[in-house]
């Protein structure tokens, strides 16, 4: 008899604490593994002795959702209504609410929303363009949401617990709230849809690469047929697999050069943000041009030079030089265009391993920017440009 009384007292204590949160009798009975009749009898006894008062069994879906947000998070200690529960009872309460509120179904829906957004962040291509998509992914990386669906869901629960958003009236309303937050955050990252001529446009950019680099990219990324392994590509080109890997890495660096990257980026740049980015670029270009004109006489002693003064701050790595020329500039500690153009041709030829072939290479590349060797600059040109920037 004593054991029965202790068991009944413990059971009624759990029922009293759970019923306080407005849980239906059937939900409490299922959670405790007893019959609804037993729970009903205990509730009547608790009510008769005034141990149970209030709106038990009458709370709305939204009120229970708010309760779930509070009891399932790290912030549960803030709420007095939860202080009477021990760890096991809190777990029990969470499990009851998960079933009652259909939390698993909501989380699965949020996961599907996240997957849809992830797919929308990848360019929509034709089957024959998948190799080109793989290539641009290697150049620019694969866009991903900054957070996972789980963190988006936890943010929502945190906002609920703190009262910054209203509790949902139905499961569908909870899904809609998380979906709107997700779409609002990642709408600017929706990728473009490729037209059939995108492949030809990318091919035209690839034509600027040396033949060996271009052939390796075609084989490795499957631009004409299925992508090949390092060994398969090496067998076709008569090279070792490791050498193919080196060439591929070098080719991707060429494509990341600003001149080529700017031509390729439009095929992966999110169209949701493209107008804003375009307007920002146009505004910045106009500002730089206006400022460049006013700076010209403060930078160049020769005012007939057609170059924009800002180009002098750019690193020489952007010149796309041969390995020999790059090593020569590195050995000479020439880091910017401005430091390079200040040198005369005679000075350059005095550097070790820098010959006439390297000189002609540099002259051709510099001419594209309106630059040449031996330009006369004011002594404080770099200080002026960095201050104005």
PLY file of the C-alpha trace (Angstrom):
ply
format ascii 1.0
element vertex 389
property float x
property float y
property float z
element edge 388
property int vertex1
property int vertex2
end_header
0.00 0.00 0.00
2.84 2.38 0.87
4.49 1.76 -2.51
1.17 2.42 -4.29
0.71 5.69 -2.44
4.23 6.83 -3.25
3.75 5.89 -6.91
0.38 7.70 -7.06
1.85 10.76 -5.35
4.76 10.88 -7.84
2.39 10.38 -10.79
0.01 13.07 -9.62
2.93 15.46 -9.14
3.98 14.97 -12.76
0.39 15.31 -13.97
-0.06 18.52 -11.95
3.09 20.08 -13.39
2.30 19.01 -16.96
-1.38 19.95 -16.76
-0.34 23.41 -15.59
0.95 23.99 -19.12
-2.45 23.33 -20.64
-1.62 19.95 -22.15
-4.59 17.76 -23.13
-5.33 14.71 -21.00
-4.66 12.36 -23.93
-1.20 13.86 -24.51
-0.25 13.53 -20.84
-1.52 9.95 -20.72
0.50 8.98 -23.80
3.66 10.60 -22.46
3.38 8.89 -19.03
2.29 5.55 -20.45
-1.02 5.42 -18.55
-4.69 5.57 -19.53
-6.60 8.77 -20.13
-9.08 7.68 -17.46
-6.30 7.57 -14.85
-5.12 11.06 -15.83
-8.72 12.35 -15.78
-9.32 10.95 -12.29
-6.06 12.44 -11.00
-6.85 15.84 -12.56
-10.28 15.83 -10.88
-8.67 15.00 -7.54
-6.07 17.75 -7.97
-8.75 20.27 -8.94
-10.92 19.31 -5.99
-8.04 19.94 -3.59
-7.14 23.15 -5.46
-3.69 21.82 -6.32
-4.52 22.42 -9.98
-6.10 25.67 -11.12
-6.14 27.81 -14.24
-6.78 27.07 -17.89
-5.36 23.55 -18.06
-6.14 21.82 -21.33
-7.35 25.10 -22.87
-4.20 26.74 -24.26
-4.00 27.63 -27.95
-1.54 26.31 -30.51
0.35 29.61 -30.38
0.65 29.53 -26.59
2.02 26.00 -26.73
4.45 26.98 -29.49
5.74 29.82 -27.33
6.10 27.36 -24.46
8.04 24.98 -26.72
10.39 27.81 -27.75
11.06 28.64 -24.12
11.50 25.12 -22.76
13.63 23.80 -25.65
16.21 26.60 -25.66
19.14 27.66 -23.50
17.03 30.53 -22.18
14.57 28.32 -20.21
16.04 29.47 -16.87
14.58 32.95 -17.48
10.99 31.79 -17.12
9.41 31.21 -13.69
6.79 28.82 -15.07
9.54 26.32 -15.94
11.37 26.48 -12.62
9.30 23.68 -11.02
10.36 21.13 -13.66
13.37 18.90 -13.27
15.48 17.91 -16.29
13.51 14.71 -16.96
10.18 16.56 -16.82
11.45 19.27 -19.16
12.48 16.57 -21.63
9.06 14.98 -21.26
7.35 18.32 -21.83
9.44 18.96 -24.96
8.62 15.53 -26.38
4.88 16.06 -25.78
4.97 19.48 -27.41
6.97 18.20 -30.39
4.21 15.72 -31.15
1.34 18.10 -30.42
2.81 20.96 -32.47
4.06 18.71 -35.32
7.57 20.12 -34.86
9.29 17.39 -36.88
7.06 18.10 -39.86
7.84 21.84 -39.59
11.60 21.19 -39.38
11.48 18.90 -42.42
9.67 21.64 -44.34
12.33 24.18 -43.29
15.02 21.74 -44.48
13.31 21.51 -47.88
13.12 25.31 -48.10
16.86 25.51 -47.41
17.53 22.91 -50.14
15.43 24.88 -52.63
17.35 28.07 -51.83
20.66 26.24 -52.19
19.62 24.96 -55.64
18.51 28.45 -56.68
21.97 29.73 -55.76
23.51 27.52 -58.48
23.31 28.73 -62.11
20.60 26.97 -64.12
22.43 25.35 -67.03
21.67 23.15 -70.01
22.96 19.56 -69.76
25.77 20.28 -72.24
26.89 23.29 -70.15
27.58 21.40 -66.92
31.30 21.25 -67.61
31.41 25.04 -67.91
29.48 25.33 -64.62
32.07 23.05 -62.96
34.85 25.24 -64.32
33.36 28.49 -62.98
32.70 26.79 -59.66
36.43 25.98 -59.47
37.28 29.61 -60.31
34.84 31.42 -57.99
33.84 28.73 -55.48
30.42 27.29 -54.78
27.87 29.68 -53.25
26.38 28.44 -50.01
24.09 29.93 -47.37
26.04 31.44 -44.50
24.01 29.46 -42.03
22.33 26.08 -41.95
18.56 25.42 -41.70
19.10 24.39 -38.09
20.49 27.81 -37.12
17.66 29.56 -38.99
15.19 27.44 -37.00
16.97 28.17 -33.72
16.94 31.89 -34.53
13.19 31.67 -34.96
12.73 29.91 -31.60
14.96 32.50 -29.94
12.89 35.35 -31.39
9.71 33.64 -30.20
11.06 33.14 -26.68
12.16 36.77 -26.52
8.83 38.02 -27.86
10.18 39.74 -30.98
7.87 37.70 -33.25
4.31 36.52 -32.64
3.61 32.83 -31.95
2.10 30.99 -34.95
-1.54 29.95 -34.91
-0.92 26.84 -37.04
2.02 24.69 -38.25
1.71 26.27 -41.71
2.07 29.74 -40.22
5.29 28.68 -38.45
6.67 27.34 -41.75
5.65 30.53 -43.58
7.46 32.73 -41.04
10.73 30.80 -41.33
10.38 30.63 -45.12
9.92 34.40 -45.43
12.98 35.00 -43.25
15.03 32.57 -45.35
13.87 34.04 -48.66
14.44 37.59 -47.49
17.99 36.76 -46.46
18.99 34.76 -49.55
16.85 36.25 -52.32
19.82 38.41 -53.50
21.87 35.22 -54.04
19.58 33.57 -56.61
21.78 32.62 -59.58
21.09 33.38 -63.25
19.67 31.05 -65.91
22.16 30.35 -68.70
21.19 30.82 -72.33
22.59 28.45 -75.01
25.25 30.98 -76.09
26.92 31.17 -72.64
29.24 28.28 -73.58
30.54 30.20 -76.61
31.09 33.32 -74.51
33.12 31.38 -71.96
35.07 29.75 -74.81
36.06 33.20 -76.06
37.53 34.01 -72.63
39.39 30.68 -72.63
40.92 31.51 -76.02
43.12 34.09 -74.27
44.86 31.28 -72.35
47.92 29.47 -73.71
46.97 26.34 -75.63
48.32 23.92 -73.02
46.34 25.53 -70.20
43.16 25.62 -72.24
43.43 21.95 -73.30
43.87 20.81 -69.70
40.76 22.74 -68.59
38.73 21.29 -71.48
39.70 17.74 -70.50
39.52 18.07 -66.72
36.16 19.87 -66.52
34.50 18.08 -69.43
33.80 21.09 -71.64
33.40 18.87 -74.72
32.68 15.45 -73.20
32.77 13.75 -69.79
35.42 15.16 -67.34
38.69 13.20 -67.19
40.84 12.23 -64.23
44.40 13.51 -63.88
45.72 10.18 -65.21
43.33 10.14 -68.18
44.15 13.74 -69.07
47.86 13.04 -68.73
47.60 10.03 -71.07
45.88 12.17 -73.71
48.37 15.01 -73.46
51.48 12.92 -72.87
52.14 14.26 -69.37
52.29 12.91 -65.84
49.23 13.30 -63.62
51.06 15.61 -61.21
52.11 17.86 -64.08
48.48 18.01 -65.24
47.45 19.10 -61.73
50.04 21.89 -61.78
48.89 23.09 -65.19
45.24 23.04 -64.07
46.08 25.09 -60.98
48.01 27.58 -63.11
45.13 27.84 -65.60
42.63 28.59 -62.83
44.90 31.37 -61.55
44.85 32.87 -65.04
41.04 32.81 -65.02
40.96 34.52 -61.61
42.88 37.47 -63.02
40.57 40.52 -62.78
40.54 41.02 -66.54
39.13 37.53 -67.20
37.27 37.11 -63.92
35.20 40.21 -64.66
34.10 38.66 -67.96
33.21 35.33 -66.33
31.64 36.57 -63.11
28.46 37.74 -64.83
27.55 34.10 -65.54
27.50 33.23 -61.82
26.78 36.60 -60.24
23.40 36.47 -58.45
20.84 38.37 -60.49
18.99 39.29 -57.31
21.85 41.62 -56.47
23.10 42.40 -59.98
21.35 45.75 -60.42
22.65 47.09 -57.10
26.18 45.87 -57.87
26.08 47.32 -61.37
24.96 50.73 -60.09
27.62 50.67 -57.37
30.32 49.81 -59.94
29.16 52.55 -62.31
29.14 55.08 -59.49
32.61 54.04 -58.34
34.02 54.12 -61.89
32.60 57.61 -62.44
34.01 58.78 -59.12
37.44 57.33 -59.87
37.47 58.90 -63.34
36.47 62.34 -62.05
38.97 62.14 -59.24
41.59 60.70 -61.59
41.35 63.70 -63.90
41.86 66.10 -61.02
44.79 64.04 -59.76
46.56 63.73 -63.11
48.64 66.90 -62.74
49.48 65.99 -59.14
50.80 62.55 -60.20
52.26 62.73 -63.73
54.90 65.24 -64.75
54.04 64.38 -68.36
50.37 65.39 -68.71
50.08 63.74 -72.15
50.07 60.29 -70.51
46.67 58.61 -71.16
46.75 56.34 -68.09
44.33 56.67 -65.19
46.42 57.57 -62.10
44.70 54.89 -59.97
46.30 52.12 -62.02
49.66 52.95 -60.44
48.57 51.39 -57.13
47.69 48.02 -58.65
50.01 45.08 -57.87
52.27 43.81 -60.66
50.82 40.31 -60.15
47.88 41.46 -62.27
50.10 41.78 -65.36
49.87 38.04 -66.22
53.57 37.64 -66.90
55.69 34.59 -67.59
57.30 32.89 -64.62
60.73 34.33 -65.52
59.45 37.91 -65.63
57.47 37.47 -62.41
60.58 36.17 -60.64
62.64 39.10 -61.93
60.14 41.65 -60.61
59.98 39.83 -57.31
63.77 39.82 -57.06
63.86 43.55 -57.88
61.23 44.15 -55.16
58.94 45.90 -57.64
55.42 45.53 -56.22
53.17 48.07 -57.95
52.64 49.50 -61.43
53.90 52.85 -60.15
57.22 51.37 -59.03
57.56 49.62 -62.40
56.88 52.57 -64.69
59.38 54.70 -62.77
62.15 52.37 -63.99
63.87 52.99 -67.30
64.42 50.21 -69.85
68.17 50.34 -69.16
67.58 49.89 -65.44
65.33 46.87 -66.06
67.89 45.18 -68.28
70.45 45.36 -65.49
68.40 43.04 -63.30
69.53 39.45 -63.21
67.82 37.13 -65.76
65.85 40.04 -67.19
66.51 40.17 -70.92
65.05 41.77 -74.04
62.34 39.12 -74.32
61.08 39.92 -70.83
61.35 43.63 -71.59
59.17 43.29 -74.74
56.66 41.23 -72.76
56.37 43.93 -70.12
56.14 46.72 -72.70
53.23 45.00 -74.48
51.30 44.35 -71.29
51.89 47.83 -69.87
50.71 49.43 -73.11
47.25 47.96 -72.47
47.03 50.23 -69.41
48.48 53.30 -71.14
51.79 52.88 -69.32
55.45 52.70 -70.37
58.91 52.57 -68.83
60.62 55.76 -67.73
57.48 57.72 -66.84
58.10 60.84 -64.78
56.06 60.93 -61.58
55.90 63.36 -58.69
57.87 62.13 -55.69
54.77 61.90 -53.47
52.50 60.20 -56.06
51.81 57.15 -53.88
51.05 59.21 -50.78
48.64 61.42 -52.79
46.74 58.44 -54.25
46.42 56.57 -50.98
45.26 59.71 -49.20
42.59 60.42 -51.83
41.40 56.80 -51.81
0 1
1 2
2 3
3 4
4 5
5 6
6 7
7 8
8 9
9 10
10 11
11 12
12 13
13 14
14 15
15 16
16 17
17 18
18 19
19 20
20 21
21 22
22 23
23 24
24 25
25 26
26 27
27 28
28 29
29 30
30 31
31 32
32 33
33 34
34 35
35 36
36 37
37 38
38 39
39 40
40 41
41 42
42 43
43 44
44 45
45 46
46 47
47 48
48 49
49 50
50 51
51 52
52 53
53 54
54 55
55 56
56 57
57 58
58 59
59 60
60 61
61 62
62 63
63 64
64 65
65 66
66 67
67 68
68 69
69 70
70 71
71 72
72 73
73 74
74 75
75 76
76 77
77 78
78 79
79 80
80 81
81 82
82 83
83 84
84 85
85 86
86 87
87 88
88 89
89 90
90 91
91 92
92 93
93 94
94 95
95 96
96 97
97 98
98 99
99 100
100 101
101 102
102 103
103 104
104 105
105 106
106 107
107 108
108 109
109 110
110 111
111 112
112 113
113 114
114 115
115 116
116 117
117 118
118 119
119 120
120 121
121 122
122 123
123 124
124 125
125 126
126 127
127 128
128 129
129 130
130 131
131 132
132 133
133 134
134 135
135 136
136 137
137 138
138 139
139 140
140 141
141 142
142 143
143 144
144 145
145 146
146 147
147 148
148 149
149 150
150 151
151 152
152 153
153 154
154 155
155 156
156 157
157 158
158 159
159 160
160 161
161 162
162 163
163 164
164 165
165 166
166 167
167 168
168 169
169 170
170 171
171 172
172 173
173 174
174 175
175 176
176 177
177 178
178 179
179 180
180 181
181 182
182 183
183 184
184 185
185 186
186 187
187 188
188 189
189 190
190 191
191 192
192 193
193 194
194 195
195 196
196 197
197 198
198 199
199 200
200 201
201 202
202 203
203 204
204 205
205 206
206 207
207 208
208 209
209 210
210 211
211 212
212 213
213 214
214 215
215 216
216 217
217 218
218 219
219 220
220 221
221 222
222 223
223 224
224 225
225 226
226 227
227 228
228 229
229 230
230 231
231 232
232 233
233 234
234 235
235 236
236 237
237 238
238 239
239 240
240 241
241 242
242 243
243 244
244 245
245 246
246 247
247 248
248 249
249 250
250 251
251 252
252 253
253 254
254 255
255 256
256 257
257 258
258 259
259 260
260 261
261 262
262 263
263 264
264 265
265 266
266 267
267 268
268 269
269 270
270 271
271 272
272 273
273 274
274 275
275 276
276 277
277 278
278 279
279 280
280 281
281 282
282 283
283 284
284 285
285 286
286 287
287 288
288 289
289 290
290 291
291 292
292 293
293 294
294 295
295 296
296 297
297 298
298 299
299 300
300 301
301 302
302 303
303 304
304 305
305 306
306 307
307 308
308 309
309 310
310 311
311 312
312 313
313 314
314 315
315 316
316 317
317 318
318 319
319 320
320 321
321 322
322 323
323 324
324 325
325 326
326 327
327 328
328 329
329 330
330 331
331 332
332 333
333 334
334 335
335 336
336 337
337 338
338 339
339 340
340 341
341 342
342 343
343 344
344 345
345 346
346 347
347 348
348 349
349 350
350 351
351 352
352 353
353 354
354 355
355 356
356 357
357 358
358 359
359 360
360 361
361 362
362 363
363 364
364 365
365 366
366 367
367 368
368 369
369 370
370 371
371 372
372 373
373 374
374 375
375 376
376 377
377 378
378 379
379 380
380 381
381 382
382 383
383 384
384 385
385 386
386 387
387 388
